[in-house]
Amino acid sequence: MIRIFATWAVLAVASAVAQASPLGPDGQPGYKLAGKFIWFDLATDDPAGARAFYGSVFGWRFSEIDRRPAPYTLIEHGAGKIGGMFRQARPQGAPIGSRWLSLISVKDVEAAARYVRHHGGQVVLAPVAVTGRGTHALFRDPQGAYFGVMASEGDPPDEPVADGDVFWVDLFARNPEQAAAFYAGLAGYDIDRAEALAGRKRWTLATGEIARAGVWALKADTDAPGWLPYILVDNVAATLARARAAGGKVVVGPRSNLLDGDLAVIADPNGGLIGVVNWVAPAAAKGALQ
């Protein structure tokens, strides 16, 4: 991948999340699925533009929550919530103005913070409890990728993903084997390694029989580590056409050796990256996209 994970002023982003996020994922109170990615926040310097773009491309709906000191936007699709959006001023000189943050369910956010510190990571935002959301924190892993964790008031159950919803998350790391081991210790993942897309090896993080995320090696030393969520779509070409029409760019286009052309990566008009994938799961799909 190209240099798509350039570092933001993440401390400022984390502060905005802590102040602005009133609600968390849909789920029964007390229901926990440690290791599941349960929430996705978009920090952007143009919320109105982001609403227009993502609404056009994925059909997402948006609900404004009037919070102090800053408003927060819920992102919804189908019958449930995907995540949220908040305004974050673009740091001076930054090439992009949008950033997706992916949050993992954990049972104990304080314990997760201790683990990160002990294993060479950085606590960017210390654990914060937010009414209606749960407790969350923001970290930087030992290789530099930013991610969040959340002990929500109720995790969403594992159900089939509908088109337009977050389907998968990949981590791009300089040392994928070490990165997989770090997250396995953090969230209790099992690690599988298999030949995957384009002849490259992917480390898969799973809980039980459910694959939760993939870990890939960065292609170049100049690339920065980071997490990338993917949205399930029924037609990649049509999705890319909508993205271009809405002012976005295709960063990684469809290729025959990437799921037979059914995978791509786009950037919103402010540079926020998100993947799209058209996926039909085979039988016995542990270790594959789900």
ROBABA-513949 format. One record per residue: residue number from 1; x, y, z of N, C-alpha, C, O in turn. Coordinates in steps of 0.001 Angstrom, whole numbers, plus 500000, padded with zeros to 6 digits. Last residue first. Example, Ala and Ser with C-alpha at 12.3 -4.5 7.8 and 13.67 -1.06 7.14 Angstrom:
REC|nr|nxx|nyy|nzz|caxx|cayy|cazz|cxx|cyy|czz|oxx|oyy|ozz
REC|2|512850|497750|507080|513670|498940|507140|512900|500030|507870|513409|501138|508039 .
REC|1|513190|494310|507800|512300|495500|507800|513200|496700|507800|514236|496681|508465 .
% end
This chain:
REC|nr|nxx|nyy|nzz|caxx|cayy|cazz|cxx|cyy|czz|oxx|oyy|ozz
REC|290|485313|487434|507131|483943|487120|507544|483250|488391|507924|482080|488366|508306 .
REC|289|488128|486066|505437|487277|487226|505695|485884|486778|506085|485322|485869|505475 .
REC|288|489443|483200|507202|489168|483990|506010|488309|485168|506403|487826|485267|507531 .
REC|287|489653|481793|509487|490899|482203|508868|490711|482958|507567|491682|483316|506901 .
REC|286|486822|479794|508881|487773|480331|509846|489075|480629|509145|489554|479847|508323 .
REC|285|484808|478820|507149|485559|480011|506761|486487|480550|507821|486926|481693|507692 .
REC|284|483191|476593|506154|484329|476446|507084|485296|477599|506896|486454|477399|506531 .
REC|283|482380|477751|502848|482104|476918|504012|483375|476802|504834|484484|476895|504309 .
REC|282|483144|481200|502001|483073|479770|501744|482687|479019|503003|482671|479587|504095 .
REC|281|481337|484238|501720|482158|483367|502557|482017|481915|502138|480901|481436|501938 .
REC|280|481752|486634|499447|480849|485519|499711|481677|484472|500450|482602|483889|499885 .
REC|279|482175|490097|499250|482671|488829|499765|481539|487831|499955|480506|488144|500546 .
REC|278|483479|492931|498203|482320|492094|497888|482736|490662|498191|483551|490080|497476 .
REC|277|484674|495765|499919|484857|494368|499543|483508|493735|499254|482527|493968|499961 .
REC|276|486621|498645|500553|485344|498072|500136|485609|496661|499645|486641|496390|499031 .
REC|275|488215|500655|503102|488197|499627|502090|486780|499245|501715|485842|499493|502473 .
REC|274|489161|504044|503544|488285|502952|503916|488279|501950|502770|488331|502338|501602 .
REC|273|490651|507061|504706|490741|505809|503957|489772|504767|504479|489581|504620|505687 .
REC|272|490349|510499|504203|490048|509370|505080|489933|508081|504286|489198|508019|503301 .
REC|271|490686|512683|502506|491779|511738|502663|491523|510579|503592|492404|509736|503764 .
REC|270|488540|514255|501982|489547|514800|502904|490642|513796|503221|491450|514034|504119 .
REC|269|486912|512720|500311|487484|513964|499792|488532|514606|500697|489331|515419|500231 .
REC|268|488122|509342|501098|487076|510355|501014|487700|511689|500582|488925|511775|500496 .
REC|267|489589|506763|499221|489805|507885|500139|488654|508857|499975|488249|509166|498854 .
REC|266|489398|503175|499027|489083|504516|498574|489466|505531|499644|489643|505192|500814 .
REC|265|490376|500045|497841|490499|501020|498927|490240|502396|498345|490788|502751|497302 .
REC|264|488868|496848|497049|489506|498108|496688|489605|498974|497935|488993|498674|498960 .
REC|263|487856|493724|495700|488387|494479|496831|489058|495743|496315|489730|495726|495283 .
REC|262|487328|491978|493600|486238|492343|494502|486723|493044|495764|486062|492966|496800 .
REC|261|489211|490895|491919|488718|492232|491623|487623|492721|492544|487040|493777|492298 .
REC|260|489769|488444|493129|489227|488480|491763|488610|489832|491423|487601|489901|490721 .
REC|259|491073|489132|495504|489694|488630|495537|489014|488744|494173|487838|489096|494079 .
REC|258|493433|490279|493773|492843|490710|495046|491370|490339|495035|490523|491126|494613 .
REC|257|494231|489658|491254|494831|488871|492328|494404|489361|493718|494947|488911|494727 .
REC|256|492928|491495|489667|492511|490096|489570|493073|489257|490702|492473|488252|491081 .
REC|255|491986|494465|491406|492965|493693|490647|492560|492227|490686|491920|491778|491637 .
REC|254|490639|497711|491923|490431|496261|491799|491513|495621|490940|491904|496151|489900 .
REC|253|492946|500137|493408|491873|499697|492533|491733|498190|492473|492619|497466|492926 .
REC|252|493541|502067|496025|493920|500737|495534|492753|500230|494706|491689|499927|495246 .
REC|251|492295|504587|495870|493696|504471|496286|494279|503137|495841|495399|503089|495333 .
REC|250|490163|506629|494286|490467|505207|494411|491963|505083|494690|492792|505431|493849 .
REC|249|488615|509399|495945|489645|508840|495072|489774|507341|495305|489520|506852|496406 .
REC|248|485614|511496|495949|486643|510653|496530|487640|510161|495492|487521|510468|494306 .
REC|247|483458|512884|494899|484680|513624|495185|485782|512818|495828|486800|513386|496223 .
REC|246|481321|511423|494072|481145|512199|495303|482414|512939|495714|482443|513561|496776 .
REC|245|482299|510019|491920|481298|511048|491657|481101|511964|492860|480758|513135|492704 .
REC|244|483953|508194|493274|484545|509214|492394|483566|510357|492163|483949|511527|492203 .
REC|243|481947|506692|494591|482988|507394|495353|483627|508490|494509|483819|509605|494992 .
REC|242|480509|505596|492481|479847|506544|493380|480870|507355|494176|480686|508550|494405 .
REC|241|482528|503958|491440|481956|505013|490601|481249|506058|491467|481371|507259|491223 .
REC|240|482904|502213|493550|483995|503110|493175|483483|504256|492298|483955|505387|492408 .
REC|239|480435|500885|493447|480807|501648|494639|481916|502638|494319|481872|503783|494769 .
REC|238|480610|499595|490989|479579|500615|491177|479887|501486|492389|479633|502691|492368 .
REC|237|482739|497832|491573|482865|498822|490501|481847|499943|490673|482186|501117|490519 .
REC|236|481662|496222|493657|482809|497094|493900|482910|498182|492840|483145|499343|493175 .
REC|235|478683|495460|494857|479298|495692|493557|480438|496696|493742|480196|497884|493958 .
REC|234|477815|495196|497402|477398|494144|496473|478012|494309|495094|477890|493423|494249 .
REC|233|480046|495531|500235|479246|496087|499142|478855|494955|498203|479475|493892|498202 .
REC|232|481257|496178|503444|480708|495168|502539|479821|495845|501502|478947|496640|501849 .
REC|231|484139|498053|504136|482690|498037|504077|482248|496976|503071|482800|496886|501975 .
REC|230|486932|497790|506330|486344|497550|505020|484815|497517|505146|484273|497018|506132 .
REC|229|489508|499692|508075|488226|498969|508021|487736|498842|506583|488067|499660|505725 .
REC|228|492833|499470|508888|491963|499852|507785|490668|499037|507845|490709|497818|507683 .
REC|227|495474|500668|510968|494298|499815|510797|493410|500358|509683|493253|501571|509549 .
REC|226|499037|501011|510323|497695|501484|510638|496634|500437|510376|496858|499456|509666 .
REC|225|502411|502218|509780|501451|501198|510210|500083|501800|510504|499982|502964|510891 .
REC|224|503511|503880|506821|503265|503943|508261|502218|502908|508652|501233|502733|507934 .
REC|223|506118|503322|504438|504707|503259|504804|504572|503272|506323|505425|502735|507029 .
REC|222|508797|503043|504090|508289|504402|504235|506802|504437|504585|506287|505480|504987 .
REC|221|509254|500393|503639|509663|500937|504937|509115|502339|505169|508984|502776|506312 .
REC|220|506478|498764|502041|507665|499624|501985|507973|500172|503370|507069|500390|504176 .
REC|219|504342|497100|502536|505168|496830|501367|506461|497618|501350|507436|497204|500724 .
REC|218|503619|495659|505703|503704|496817|504827|504647|496526|503667|505626|495793|503812 .
REC|217|502022|492540|506190|503271|493303|506165|503120|494510|505250|502562|494405|504158 .
REC|216|498893|492265|507945|499716|492167|506750|501024|492927|506949|501111|493838|507772 .
REC|215|496348|490715|509618|497579|491474|509818|498502|491190|508636|498848|490042|508359 .
REC|214|492756|490879|510044|493964|490374|509405|495144|491270|509694|494972|492454|509985 .
REC|213|490135|489894|512323|490970|490884|511635|492151|490183|510989|492498|489055|511337 .
REC|212|488453|487797|513187|488127|489180|513524|488904|490202|512713|488383|491283|512437 .
REC|211|486884|484701|512628|487998|485575|512287|487584|487016|512514|486503|487429|512095 .
REC|210|485607|482433|514881|485279|483643|514117|486527|484477|513894|487162|484916|514853 .
REC|209|485767|480378|516637|485758|480040|515220|485499|481244|514334|485200|481086|513150 .
REC|208|487568|482073|519051|486777|480891|518770|486900|480531|517305|488008|480394|516785 .
REC|207|488701|484805|517378|488205|484384|518695|487260|483228|518460|486262|483371|517754 .
REC|206|491644|485656|515491|490329|485035|515629|489991|484824|517094|490875|484683|517939 .
REC|205|493611|487153|513107|493264|487183|514523|491841|486684|514668|490926|487221|514043 .
REC|204|495913|485976|510743|494512|486228|511053|494297|486145|512557|494739|485197|513206 .
REC|203|498437|487112|508715|498166|486571|510041|496731|486957|510390|496373|488134|510337 .
REC|202|499121|486336|505388|498338|487151|506304|498195|486404|507623|497874|485216|507645 .
REC|201|501322|486473|502666|500885|485838|503895|500144|486833|504776|500508|488004|504881 .
REC|200|500406|486791|499183|501059|487297|500396|500487|486597|501620|499329|486178|501627 .
REC|199|499086|486234|496839|500240|485429|497181|500966|485868|498429|502051|485360|498713 .
REC|198|496801|487818|496792|497959|488225|495988|499224|487464|496358|500325|487993|496208 .
REC|197|495615|486794|499981|495460|487548|498751|496801|487858|498108|497795|488121|498785 .
REC|196|497331|484104|501492|496083|484832|501293|496137|485587|499976|496644|485078|498976 .
REC|195|498450|481441|503465|498604|482177|502212|497274|482851|501909|496215|482240|502051 .
REC|194|498202|482005|507027|497896|481258|505811|498258|482103|504604|498362|483326|504698 .
REC|193|498040|481660|510474|498792|482207|509348|498528|481351|508126|498619|480124|508180 .
REC|192|496174|482649|513306|496336|481730|512187|497179|482414|511125|497045|483617|510902 .
REC|191|495848|483011|516725|496539|483507|515535|496643|482374|514514|497134|481287|514819 .
REC|190|493279|484032|518961|494057|482954|518373|494663|483496|517087|494064|484346|516428 .
REC|189|493214|486845|521228|493022|486238|519910|493816|484942|519762|494880|484776|520358 .
REC|188|493131|488412|523559|492866|486976|523631|492643|486303|522297|491952|485287|522230 .
REC|187|493864|491068|523500|492433|490765|523383|492124|489280|523346|490973|488904|523126 .
REC|186|496683|491181|524020|495772|492238|524461|494328|491756|524538|493642|492006|525529 .
REC|185|497850|488974|522847|497964|489160|524286|496998|490186|524830|496542|490078|525968 .
REC|184|497166|489547|520204|496687|488303|520825|496761|488409|522340|495842|487985|523041 .
REC|183|498574|491869|519746|497113|491956|519855|496514|490678|520440|495474|490722|521096 .
REC|182|501218|490804|519742|500834|491893|520635|499322|491933|520829|498845|492021|521960 .
REC|181|501122|488922|517668|501352|488464|519037|500947|489533|520046|500391|489210|521096 .
REC|180|500777|490631|515472|499734|489658|515802|499883|489172|517233|498889|489022|517942 .
REC|179|503255|491982|515552|502017|492721|515764|500886|491771|516148|500113|492072|517057 .
REC|178|505030|489917|514930|505104|490553|516239|503828|491326|516553|503367|491325|517695 .
REC|177|504116|489414|512317|504114|488343|513311|504175|488927|514722|503451|488479|515611 .
REC|176|504475|491842|510921|503133|491344|511200|503085|490245|512257|502116|490153|513011 .
REC|175|506234|494488|511120|506500|493106|511493|505165|492474|511875|504758|492558|513034 .
REC|174|504885|496703|510144|506232|496423|509648|506639|494992|509966|507319|494350|509165 .
REC|173|501433|496341|509158|502489|496471|510162|503839|496160|509541|503929|495448|508541 .
REC|172|498088|496903|508883|499315|496875|508099|500459|497248|509025|500466|498331|509611 .
REC|171|495175|495196|509692|496298|495960|510217|497480|495789|509277|497835|494667|508914 .
REC|170|491775|495291|508661|493143|494825|508455|494121|495774|509141|493920|496989|509166 .
REC|169|488477|494226|509192|489504|495204|509533|490876|494569|509305|491108|493432|509715 .
REC|168|485095|493983|507919|486433|493423|508179|487377|494553|508524|487117|495710|508191 .
REC|167|482648|495264|507660|482724|493814|507470|484031|493215|507993|484059|492073|508452 .
REC|166|480288|497717|508287|481696|497333|508423|481784|495808|508490|481087|495159|509270 .
REC|165|477644|497865|505800|478142|497813|507171|479618|497432|507178|480135|496893|506199 .
REC|164|476880|497637|503187|476915|498971|503754|477415|499018|505181|477597|500105|505729 .
REC|163|475178|494581|503444|475870|495535|502578|475752|496932|503172|474679|497356|503601 .
REC|162|475390|493101|506728|474631|493582|505578|475495|494501|504726|476431|495125|505225 .
REC|161|476671|490196|508219|476873|491617|507928|476094|491986|506677|476134|491266|505679 .
REC|160|475141|487996|510552|475566|488280|509175|475629|489782|508918|474755|490537|509343 .
REC|159|476382|488569|513915|475307|488282|512977|475821|488526|511564|476837|489199|511390 .
REC|158|477281|488665|517085|477817|488229|515799|476658|487784|514917|476039|486747|515157 .
REC|157|475844|491562|518791|476080|490130|518588|476713|489855|517236|476688|490705|516346 .
REC|156|477476|494442|520187|476547|493875|519206|476853|492397|518987|478022|492013|518998 .
REC|155|477906|494819|523754|478462|494605|522415|477394|494085|521465|476494|493359|521889 .
REC|154|477131|497216|526039|476576|496018|525425|477102|495869|524019|476793|496693|523159 .
REC|153|478619|499222|526966|477494|498842|527808|476773|497623|527255|475905|497058|527919 .
REC|152|482067|498313|526293|480801|498976|526019|479745|498556|527027|479956|497650|527834 .
REC|151|485099|498982|526545|484235|498096|527318|482858|498739|527254|482527|499604|528065 .
REC|150|487280|499416|523849|486065|499838|524519|485476|498687|525322|485370|497562|524834 .
REC|149|490178|500839|522283|489490|499716|522919|488267|500274|523635|488222|501454|523983 .
REC|148|491752|501903|519199|491038|502109|520444|490535|500803|521014|490473|499788|520321 .
REC|147|494902|502704|517653|493666|501929|517746|493014|502243|519081|493652|502785|519983 .
REC|146|497678|503333|515519|496723|503815|516508|495455|502962|516469|494996|502554|515402 .
REC|145|500883|501902|515144|499494|501969|514687|498589|502418|515825|498714|501945|516955 .
REC|144|503530|501556|516055|503062|502885|515707|501630|503004|515236|501184|504114|514946 .
REC|143|504466|499245|517105|504964|499598|515777|504384|500918|515260|504710|501349|514154 .
REC|142|503166|498988|519577|504627|499139|519552|505199|499515|518189|506305|500051|518117 .
REC|141|500196|501136|519183|500861|499863|519410|502378|500015|519255|502838|501078|518838 .
REC|140|498582|503538|521012|499467|503353|519867|500240|502074|520124|500875|501933|521169 .
REC|139|495142|503966|522054|496525|503532|522201|497274|503644|520885|496693|503819|519814 .
REC|138|492443|505130|523949|493120|505143|522657|494594|504871|522870|495226|505460|523746 .
REC|137|489493|503840|525543|490841|504402|525593|491417|504333|524195|490941|503571|523354 .
REC|136|486311|503785|527265|487183|503592|526115|488547|504205|526384|488729|504981|527323 .
REC|135|483348|502518|528647|484685|503051|528911|485567|502762|527711|485582|501645|527195 .
REC|134|480092|503543|527487|480985|502626|528183|482301|503313|528482|482368|504540|528561 .
REC|133|477887|505003|526497|478892|504443|525585|479702|503347|526251|479971|502318|525631 .
REC|132|476312|506122|528384|475682|505685|527156|476625|505049|526167|476200|504600|525103 .
REC|131|478896|508134|529647|477537|507638|529825|476905|507302|528480|476956|508103|527546 .
REC|130|482163|507126|529533|481206|508035|528921|479814|507426|529038|479587|506310|528570 .
REC|129|485305|506952|531036|483938|506438|531050|483001|507506|530496|483037|508656|530934 .
REC|128|488507|506411|529786|487491|507414|530088|486129|506743|530027|485831|506038|529063 .
REC|127|491952|505599|529965|490555|505157|530031|489614|506254|530521|489875|506927|531518 .
REC|126|493999|507984|528138|493759|507093|529264|492286|506715|529326|491447|507440|528791 .
REC|125|495179|508130|524976|494056|508610|525786|493812|507597|526888|493451|506455|526601 .
REC|124|497601|506847|524515|497365|508178|523968|496234|508867|524716|496326|510048|525048 .
REC|123|499921|504810|525672|498559|505190|525995|498372|506639|525561|498925|507551|526175 .
REC|122|501917|502787|523605|501717|504104|524200|500232|504310|524482|499387|504021|523635 .
REC|121|503854|499719|523943|502959|500645|523267|502822|501945|524038|503535|502172|525015 .
REC|120|505368|497870|525342|506044|498774|524422|505155|499701|523633|505632|500405|522743 .
REC|119|504046|496362|527207|504535|495694|526004|505008|496667|524930|505044|496326|523748 .
REC|118|503162|497983|529240|504146|496959|529579|504776|496343|528334|505906|495857|528386 .
REC|117|501190|499552|527939|502403|500173|528495|503514|499131|528696|504670|499380|528355 .
REC|116|499326|497524|527315|499958|498311|526259|501250|498941|526761|502281|498874|526093 .
REC|115|498578|496626|529892|499208|495716|528940|499962|496499|527868|501106|496174|527549 .
REC|114|497335|498906|530934|498554|498380|531572|499302|497459|530625|500531|497503|530560 .
REC|113|495173|499068|529162|496156|500155|529218|497456|499686|529864|498545|500026|529402 .
REC|112|493812|496714|529822|494348|496881|528478|495411|497974|528452|496439|497822|527792 .
REC|111|493022|497329|532409|493979|496236|532207|494601|496321|530825|495787|496033|530661 .
REC|110|491194|499368|531767|492373|499673|532591|493437|498597|532422|494622|498910|532304 .
REC|109|489257|497926|530369|490053|498932|529660|491301|499305|530448|492357|499535|529859 .
REC|108|488225|494793|530189|488767|495690|531203|489701|496690|530516|490812|496334|530126 .
REC|107|487291|493428|527964|486544|493326|529214|486952|494406|530206|486123|494885|530979 .
REC|106|487027|495025|524763|487817|494381|525820|486965|494344|527087|486036|495136|527250 .
REC|105|486581|495503|521325|485947|495199|522609|486941|494513|523545|487607|493549|523167 .
REC|104|488321|498044|519583|488189|496624|519900|487487|496470|521244|487762|497212|522187 .
REC|103|487854|500504|517087|487857|500173|518511|487510|498705|518736|486548|498184|518171 .
REC|102|489487|502620|514779|488809|501340|515000|488965|500914|516455|490067|500953|517001 .
REC|101|489137|505672|513190|489655|505011|514383|488824|503763|514643|487597|503835|514719 .
REC|100|489963|507494|510271|489121|506479|510896|489848|505850|512082|491034|505533|511991 .
REC|99|490291|510852|509466|490976|509681|510026|489960|508752|510663|489176|509180|511510 .
REC|98|490879|513728|507430|489977|512725|508000|490768|511512|508442|491799|511186|507855 .
REC|97|492633|515362|506111|491783|515979|507121|490783|515026|507730|489910|515460|508481 .
REC|96|496107|515205|505124|494744|514694|505130|493953|515344|506270|494524|515811|507255 .
REC|95|498561|516398|505443|498080|516180|504074|496642|515694|504022|496013|515766|502966 .
REC|94|499157|519097|507699|498756|517696|507520|498189|517491|506115|497415|518321|505639 .
REC|93|499709|521766|508196|500602|521038|507304|500220|519594|507054|500886|518915|506273 .
REC|92|498170|521712|511283|498861|522530|510299|499840|521685|509494|500686|520984|510050 .
REC|91|495508|519341|511553|496772|519910|512036|497489|520658|510922|497415|520273|509755 .
REC|90|492147|520144|511147|493320|519539|510500|494594|520171|511057|494745|521392|511036 .
REC|89|489924|519704|513842|490665|520611|512975|491887|519900|512400|492569|519148|513097 .
REC|88|487306|517550|513853|488675|517685|514333|489429|518581|513367|489559|518247|512189 .
REC|87|484039|516586|514639|484900|517555|513980|486264|517595|514654|486360|517665|515880 .
REC|86|483087|513120|514457|483222|514386|515162|484188|515286|514406|485034|514822|513642 .
REC|85|481035|510255|514271|481851|511233|513572|481919|512500|514422|480928|512901|515031 .
REC|84|480610|506681|514800|480324|508097|514973|481303|508964|514220|482263|508483|513618 .
REC|83|479035|503605|513932|480028|504345|514689|479629|505796|514798|478442|506114|514879 .
REC|82|476849|502085|513198|478174|501688|512737|479247|502341|513597|480244|501710|513948 .
REC|81|473740|500945|514522|474797|501953|514437|476108|501322|513967|476423|500179|514300 .
REC|80|470950|499394|512689|471846|499665|513804|472893|500715|513520|472940|501299|512438 .
REC|79|469495|498575|510535|468789|498688|511812|469693|499113|512958|469237|499184|514099 .
REC|78|471005|500401|508022|470121|499290|508322|469406|499542|509636|468787|500588|509829 .
REC|77|473193|502525|509774|472852|501876|508518|472002|500666|508842|472250|499978|509832 .
REC|76|474646|505531|511120|473751|504387|511193|473506|503824|509795|473596|504527|508789 .
REC|75|476600|507469|513144|476534|506878|511803|475705|505606|511905|476025|504709|512684 .
REC|74|476128|510412|515034|476018|508963|514959|475912|508541|513497|475218|509181|512708 .
REC|73|478189|513077|515773|477270|512530|514781|477290|511018|514836|478347|510403|514701 .
REC|72|478403|515664|518175|478827|514336|517745|477765|513807|516797|476575|514056|516991 .
REC|71|479663|518911|519228|478631|517982|518768|479247|516674|518291|480448|516589|518039 .
REC|70|481425|519835|522238|481403|519676|520787|480297|518713|520396|480006|517782|521147 .
REC|69|481589|519911|524997|481809|521161|524268|481703|521035|522754|481874|522028|522046 .
REC|68|478176|519043|524617|479133|520087|524964|480419|519429|525456|480362|518488|526248 .
REC|67|476106|517876|521937|476899|517657|523146|477799|518858|523384|478136|519594|522456 .
REC|66|473629|516800|520113|474118|518079|520623|474804|517859|521962|474150|517680|522989 .
REC|65|473990|514674|517511|473819|514688|518953|474436|515977|519485|475633|516211|519321 .
REC|64|472542|513882|514426|473345|514832|515182|472982|514772|516663|471806|514813|517022 .
REC|63|472793|511053|512513|471981|511707|513537|472880|512606|514364|473867|512147|514939 .
REC|62|472726|509715|509250|473466|510445|510273|472496|511148|511215|471515|511755|510785 .
REC|61|473101|506785|507190|472299|507849|507774|473059|508464|508938|473924|507826|509538 .
REC|60|474647|505571|504151|474603|505738|505607|473679|506893|505985|473495|507842|505223 .
REC|59|475099|504816|501535|473725|504932|501998|473595|505085|503500|472551|504767|504069 .
REC|58|477657|504825|500534|477199|503636|501257|475752|503700|501729|475238|502721|502272 .
REC|57|477911|507212|498978|478626|505989|498602|478009|504746|499237|477851|503724|498570 .
REC|56|476288|509191|500129|476167|508882|498706|476763|507521|498365|476202|506768|497569 .
REC|55|477205|509169|502796|475803|508917|502505|475600|508516|501057|474827|507601|500772 .
REC|54|479839|509869|502444|479539|508502|502885|478061|508158|502713|477707|506997|502508 .
REC|53|479506|512590|501449|480263|511557|500743|479808|510157|501152|479434|509352|500300 .
REC|52|477928|513938|503356|477510|513886|501961|478204|512747|501223|477568|512021|500458 .
REC|51|479501|513601|505656|478136|513067|505610|477659|512929|504166|477057|511919|503800 .
REC|50|481808|514986|504861|481890|513550|505113|480499|512912|505078|480329|511818|504540 .
REC|49|480821|517607|504713|481312|516953|503516|481396|515444|503674|481095|514700|502740 .
REC|48|480236|517951|507438|479175|518060|506439|479586|517381|505134|478792|516666|504524 .
REC|47|482788|517657|508699|481707|516692|508932|480606|516754|507878|480093|515714|507464 .
REC|46|485762|518253|508155|484602|518635|507353|483473|517625|507552|483220|516812|506662 .
REC|45|487821|517206|509537|487694|518659|509608|486517|519166|508780|486291|520373|508705 .
REC|44|487171|514261|511468|487273|514966|510196|487157|516466|510396|486479|516934|511310 .
REC|43|487212|511022|512605|487601|512381|512959|487846|513130|511655|488640|512686|510825 .
REC|42|485016|508457|512959|485680|509260|511947|485939|510648|512511|485003|511368|512856 .
REC|41|485061|505371|514671|484882|506819|514722|485657|507480|513594|486797|507117|513306 .
REC|40|483493|502388|515214|484397|503068|514297|484062|504554|514328|482931|504953|514049 .
REC|39|483174|499368|517119|482853|500777|516896|483917|501408|516018|485086|501025|516061 .
REC|38|483957|496733|517504|482565|497072|517783|482194|498521|517466|481018|498877|517534 .
REC|37|485651|493919|516821|485686|495344|516528|484249|495851|516557|483423|495450|515736 .
REC|36|486146|491520|519394|485343|491982|518258|485551|493482|518061|485619|494231|519036 .
REC|35|487495|491079|521736|488213|490869|520485|487445|491304|519257|488029|491443|518182 .
REC|34|484763|489955|523646|486132|490468|523642|486829|490098|522339|486766|488953|521891 .
REC|33|481800|490567|523790|482506|489732|522811|483923|490274|522668|484244|490961|521699 .
REC|32|479165|490746|526150|480538|491065|525776|481088|490056|524772|480865|488851|524893 .
REC|31|476363|492257|527570|476806|491254|526597|478172|491653|526058|478337|492768|525562 .
REC|30|475448|494328|529183|476276|493287|529785|476799|492242|528830|477609|491405|529230 .
REC|29|472552|494915|527285|473395|495323|528415|474147|494137|529016|473566|493093|529315 .
REC|28|472830|494036|523870|472163|493810|525139|473077|494220|526283|474267|493904|526257 .
REC|27|473603|496677|521527|473828|495376|522146|473073|495263|523449|472716|496269|524062 .
REC|26|475159|499091|519514|473930|498401|519892|474272|497048|520496|475159|496355|519998 .
REC|25|477905|501124|520803|477280|500155|519899|475968|499611|520440|475697|499658|521640 .
REC|24|477341|504370|522320|478188|503307|521807|477390|502324|520987|476301|502654|520517 .
REC|23|477254|507926|522775|476633|506620|522625|477619|505625|522046|478589|505986|521379 .
REC|22|478651|510324|522908|477642|510043|523916|477130|508619|523897|476617|508142|524909 .
REC|21|481664|511789|522490|480974|510564|522130|479944|510156|523174|480327|509680|524242 .
REC|20|483201|514059|523154|482037|514210|522303|481181|512967|522138|480046|513084|521678 .
REC|19|485456|513755|524717|484513|514790|525080|483181|514642|524365|482144|515045|524892 .
REC|18|486860|511678|523508|486495|511572|524920|485411|512565|525292|484535|512252|526098 .
REC|17|487246|512680|520924|486453|511479|521133|485963|511416|522571|484792|511134|522823 .
REC|16|488951|514845|521499|487629|515098|520950|486716|513898|521122|485536|514062|521431 .
REC|15|491206|513496|522411|490502|514387|523317|489097|514652|522813|488150|514684|523599 .
REC|14|492012|512180|520087|491562|511402|521230|490774|512262|522205|489778|511807|522768 .
REC|13|492809|514376|518500|491710|513521|518079|491139|512774|519275|489922|512734|519461 .
REC|12|495014|515245|519955|493857|516127|519805|492639|515330|519385|491538|515588|519872 .
REC|11|496672|513028|519663|496262|513460|521007|495045|514361|520926|494136|514249|521748 .
REC|10|497195|512924|516951|496235|511981|517519|495835|512355|518933|494731|512015|519358 .
REC|9|497696|514493|514430|497833|514964|515810|496833|514168|516639|495762|514667|516987 .
REC|8|498591|511618|512382|497846|512831|512703|498299|513360|514049|499153|512777|514718 .
REC|7|500805|509956|510185|500389|510263|511554|499668|511594|511637|500089|512578|511031 .
REC|6|499676|508148|507338|500487|509226|507895|499918|509668|509233|498701|509748|509403 .
REC|5|498870|505865|505924|498627|505960|507355|499518|507024|507997|500052|506811|509085 .
REC|4|499554|505579|503291|498184|505979|503577|497919|506165|505052|496822|506591|505414 .
REC|3|501593|505334|501031|501770|505951|502348|500441|506494|502856|500215|507704|502859 .
REC|2|500312|502334|499518|501055|503572|499513|501065|504172|500905|500583|503552|501853 .
REC|1|500839|498806|500000|500000|500000|500000|500880|501253|500000|502035|501223|500426 .
% end
